[in-house]
C-alpha cells in the first residue's frame, strides 16, 4: 500500500480508498496524497473537504482514478 501512495504523489493521481476507522466504521473516500510516513500519511479528503491523517494499516483498498482526455476536432 505504501508504494502505491508514494506513486500517487509522483504522478499527481487521486485515489479512491476504502478505509477502516478506529471505531470500526468503513468509509469510501476520494483522496489526494500529500505526504507519506512510515505508519501514516497525510492526504486531502474530498469527503471531509480537509487535510486528514490516515493510518496505512487501516487501508482496505486503493484504486487510482484514471481520467481520460477527450479531443474534439
C-alpha distance (Angstrom), angle and dihedral (degrees) to the residues before:
residue distance angle dihedral
X1 . . .
X2 3.79 . .
X3 3.82 91.7 .
X4 3.80 91.4 52.5
X5 3.82 90.2 50.9
X6 3.81 91.5 51.1
X7 3.81 90.5 47.1
X8 3.81 91.4 52.2
X9 3.82 89.4 57.0
X10 3.80 91.7 48.8
X11 3.82 93.3 51.5
X12 3.85 96.9 32.9
X13 3.81 91.8 -121.9
X14 3.78 126.3 162.8
X15 3.81 116.1 -134.8
X16 3.78 135.7 -151.6
X17 3.78 107.7 -138.6
X18 3.79 133.8 -168.8
X19 3.79 105.2 -151.8
X20 3.80 134.8 -172.2
X21 3.83 110.6 -144.5
X22 3.81 124.4 -148.7
X23 3.82 90.6 -101.7
X24 3.83 92.4 55.0
X25 3.81 96.9 -102.4
X26 3.80 116.7 139.2
X27 3.79 117.1 -144.5
X28 3.78 136.7 178.6
X29 3.78 113.3 -136.0
X30 3.79 136.7 175.8
X31 3.80 109.7 -139.6
X32 3.80 144.0 177.5
X33 3.80 109.3 -147.8
X34 3.81 113.6 -132.4
X35 3.81 104.8 172.6
X36 3.81 135.9 3.9
X37 3.81 124.4 -152.4
X38 3.80 132.1 176.7
X39 3.82 98.1 -84.9
X40 3.81 104.3 6.3
X41 3.78 142.3 29.7
X42 3.81 139.2 -153.9
X43 3.78 119.9 -128.3
X44 3.76 141.4 162.7
X45 3.82 106.7 -110.2
X46 3.81 114.6 -151.4
X47 3.82 90.8 -163.3
X48 3.83 93.5 59.4
X49 3.84 94.1 26.4
X50 3.81 91.8 -133.3
X51 3.79 143.9 85.8
X52 3.80 111.4 -83.5
X53 3.80 137.9 -177.7
X54 3.81 117.0 -128.9
X55 3.81 132.7 -173.0
X56 3.80 112.6 -121.7
X57 3.83 92.5 -143.2
X58 3.83 90.8 58.9
X59 3.81 94.2 60.5
X60 3.80 110.6 111.0
X61 3.83 97.4 -178.8
X62 3.81 140.5 -5.4
X63 3.81 124.8 -160.3
X64 3.81 123.2 179.6
X65 3.81 116.3 -129.3
X66 3.78 108.6 -123.9
X67 3.77 115.8 -159.2
X68 3.76 118.4 -168.1
X69 3.75 119.0 -153.0
X70 3.75 116.1 -137.0
X71 3.76 123.6 -154.3
X72 3.74 124.7 -149.2
X73 3.77 113.2 -156.9
